[in-house]
């Protein structure tokens, strides 16, 4: 009989009302070429037929699927619940409306072991509900397969901090968890985990398939976007006591990418004028407190390229109008 404690990877799948997408997600996981894997499915209080799908997979794949149910507590709470149940040496996360290529976890685990890496990263593809690729998101195009952070710490201010395209050494979660009850929990936690690492590894394969759901495009953008700025503040606290605390240039780059550009990308979809201006004031305070200059923002480089110049024309115009103070002109075109 297989010893369930020999799992090398634990993949955590939080589930909440995703009956239309869950089967495809779980199929992509039970068909992984990595055999030493456990799939921890956490039903976070779903009110649809998700549990029936989970039960079917648990019966069909009893050595791979570990199914749990809990009261609804949100994404962070479900992920943390899964972390507590994980027996693998490494932990991955897959959102239940997404899916992955069948070699994802075998390749990423092999890279972790080959390079003694605490975190492994793969590329992401955005796909529509028919499986068509709508966008390719290359994560670290300018770095080698093995990334020693002391030598290549620019990665800290270049990386997209998604949880789901990464494999983490379990020890990284010894004292850290996703923050409950907040939005943008990945931006809050994943950089803090990276600060605990000495070596990363990466594959340029587009293993993670991120579904752009038609029912999510119309989501409202509200003051919850302020959580981005709070997430950056939490990372700053960890940065001060990390082994990389002297690398202030990269910290400033992180503040600009996440605290300015990511925040503004969210702000662009805020429809309520009152909320928009309130959030703009918060951003201005954020920038002033960190002594980030207009020049710093304009010259911020990501992957050895000027970030602003690398963007599509529409985004360039939006950012330049915002930075120039033409808020009201900007609102007329939004």
N, C-alpha and C positions, 0 to 999 in steps of 0.2 A: 504493500500500500504506500502511496506517495506521502512523504513527510511534508505537511503543510508549512513547516517552519523553514524550509529550504528556499523560499521565494527570494529571488534577487531583486525583484521590482514589485512595488505595490502601486497600482494605478487607481486613483480615487475619482469617482464619478458622482458628483452631487446631482440629484434628480428633483426637479420641481415642475410638474405639469408640462411634460414634454412627450406625450404619447405619440405624437406624429414623427418624432425624430429619434426616439430612444433606441429602437431596434437597430437602426443603421449604425449608431454609435457603439452599441454593445457587440454587434457582429464584427466590427472592425477591431475590437479588443480581444474577443475570444479567439479570433483567427490570427493573433500575433505569432510571428515565428519564434519569439522568445517563449520557451516552455516554462521557465521558472518565474511565473508571473501570477499575481493575485489581483483580481479586479474587485475593488471595494465599492459597492453601489449603495449610496446613501439616499434613501427616499426622504426628502426634507418636507414631509407633510403634503404631498401631492393630493389633489382632489380629482384628478382625472384617472385614466386607466393605466398610468405608468406602472403601478404596482403589479398588475397582471402580467405585463411584459417582463418585469424583473423576475417574478416568480417562475415564468416559463424558462428564462435563461438559467436561473439558479438550479432548476431541475435537470436541464439538459447539460449544463457544464458545472457540476457540483465541486470539482477540484479547482476551478478557476474563479467562479463567482462567489463572493461573500456579500450577502444582501442584508441591509439594515434599514430599519424605519425609525424615524424620530419626528417629534413635533417640529413645525416650521420655525426655523431660526435664521434663515438667510444663507447665502452662499458661503460666507466665511465660517459660520457655525458648522455647516455640513462638511466642509473641507477639514476643519479641525477635528470633527468627530471621526472622519476617515483616517487622519494622521494617527489618532490614538489607537485605532484598530490595526494599523499597518504592521506587518511582520517583515517586510522586505528590507534589503540593505539600501535601496534607493526608492524614492517616491516621485510619482508623476501625477498630473492632474489633467483630466479631459472633461470638458463641459459636455453635458448630455445631449445637446443639439448639434454638436460637432462630431467629426470622426477622424480617424488617422489611417495612414498607410500601414500595411501589415508588418513591415520590417522596422517600424519606428523604434520600438523599445529594445529590440535586439541590437540595432546599430548604436543607439545611444548608450546602452549599458556597456557594450564593447568599448566604446570610446572612453567612458568613465574609467573602466578597468585598465585600458591601455595607457592612459595618461595620468592615472591617479587623480582624476578631476572630481571636485566636489559638486560641480554643476555642468550639465551638458545642454546645448541649445541646438534646435533645428529651425529651419525656415517654415513659414506659414503661407498657405494659399487661402484666399477668400473664395468661396464657392457659392453659387446660387442654389435654389432648391432642386434644380435639375442636374446638379453636379458640374455645371460649367464654371471654369475658373474665371473669376472677375478681376482678381488682383493678386500679384505675387509680392509677398513681403519678405525680402531678403534681410536677414537679421544682422550679420556681421560680415559684410563682403570683403573687408580689407584686412582680415586677420587669418593667421594659420589655424590648422586643426587644433593644436594645443596652444592655449593662451595662458601664459604666466602673468598674473595680474600686476606683479611688481614691475614688469617690463612694459606691459601693454595696458596700463590703467585707463587709457582713453575710452576703453570699453564701458567704463562706468557711466560716462556721459553720452555714449552712443546707443546703448542697448534699449530695445523696447521691452518694458518690464511686464510681459504677459507671464502668467504662471503656467499656461497650458502647453507651451512648446519647449518645456524644459524638464530635465530629470535631475533630481536633487538627492544628494547624500542625506540619509535619514538624520544623521547627527546635526544637520543644520537646524532642525526643528526641535532640538533638545530644550531650548529655552525660548523659542519664538513660535508664534502662531499668527494666523490671519486675524486681523482686528475685527471684532464683531460689530454689526450694526452700522457699518460705514460703507460708502461707495468708494470705488477706486482702491480696493483693498490690495490689488496687485502692486500698484505704485508704492503703497505704504510698506509692504513687507519684502518683496523680492529684492530691491536694492540692499536692504538690511542683511538679507541672506548672502548676497554677493560679497558684502564687506567681510563676511566670515570665511570667504574662500581664498585660496592661494592659486588654484589652477582651474581654468574652465576648459571645456572641449566643445567643438562645434562640428556639425555636418551641414553642408550646403543643400542637402536634400529637403524638399518641401513636404515633410511628413505630415504636418498638422493641417487639417482641412477645416477652416473656420466658416461656418454657415452664416451667410447674411440672410436672415429671415425676413420675409416680406412684412410680417406683423411687427417687426422691431424698428423699421425705418421711421415710423411716425412717433417714436417715443419722445415724450416731452423733455426738454432740457430746462432745468430749474436751478435753484440755489444749491442743490446737492452737488453741483460742480465745484463748489468751494472746498469740498473734501480733497480735491487735487492739491490745493495749497497746503492743507493740513497734513496730507501724506508726505509732501516734500519736507515739511517742518519735522516730522517724526524721523525721517531719514537723516536729516541734518544732525539730530541729537545722537543717533548711532554713529554717524561719521566722526564726530568729535573724539570718541573713545575707541575707534577702530584702528587697525594697524596701518591704515592709509590716511590717517588724519592730516598728514603734512601735504597731501596732494590737493591743494586748494583750487588749482586751475580746473581740475576735473569736477570738483564739487560745484564750482560756478557753472560749468557746462551742464551738469545735471539740473541745477536750478533753472537754467534758461530753457532747456529742452522740455522738462516736465512742468515747471512752475509758470513758464511764460507761453511757450508754443503749444503744449498740450492743453493748457488751460484756455488759451485763446481759441483753439480748434473747437473746444466744447462751447465756449461763449458765443461762437458764431451762430449756434442754433437756438439760443435763448430768445424767445419771441417777445416776452414781456419787457417793455422798455425800463420799467422801474427796477426789475431784477437785473437787467443788463447793466445799468449804470451803477447799481450797488456792487455788483461783482467786479466791475471795472475799477471801482475805488479800492476794493480789496486787493486787486492785482497791483495797482499803483503803490499801495502800502508795502506789499510783498517785495516789489522791485527796489523801492527806496531803502527799506531796512537792510537789504543785502548789498547795497551800493552797486547794483547792476546798472551799468551805463547803457544808453541807447546804442553806442558803438559796440558794446559787448554782444548785444542781441543781434545786431546786423552782421557781425563778423563771426558769430558762433559757427563752428565747423563740426560736422558729423560725418564719420567715415572718411576723414581727410578732405571733405568737400564743404564749401560754404552751404549751410543748410537752407537759407532763404532762397539762394539762387537755384537750388536743386528742386524747388517746389513748382507745381503748375502755376500758370499765369494768374488764374483767379485767386489762388491762395496768396501769392506774392502781393497782389493788389490789396487784398483784405488786411494782411499784416502791416503793410506799409502805411495804409490809411489809418489803421489803429495806432501804430507807433507815432504817427505824425499828429495825433490828437484830433483827427477828423471823425469823432464818434458819430456825430449827428448825420454827417454825409453818409457814413457807412451804414447807418440804420435804414436809410431810405432804399438801399439796394439789397437788404436782407429780407 
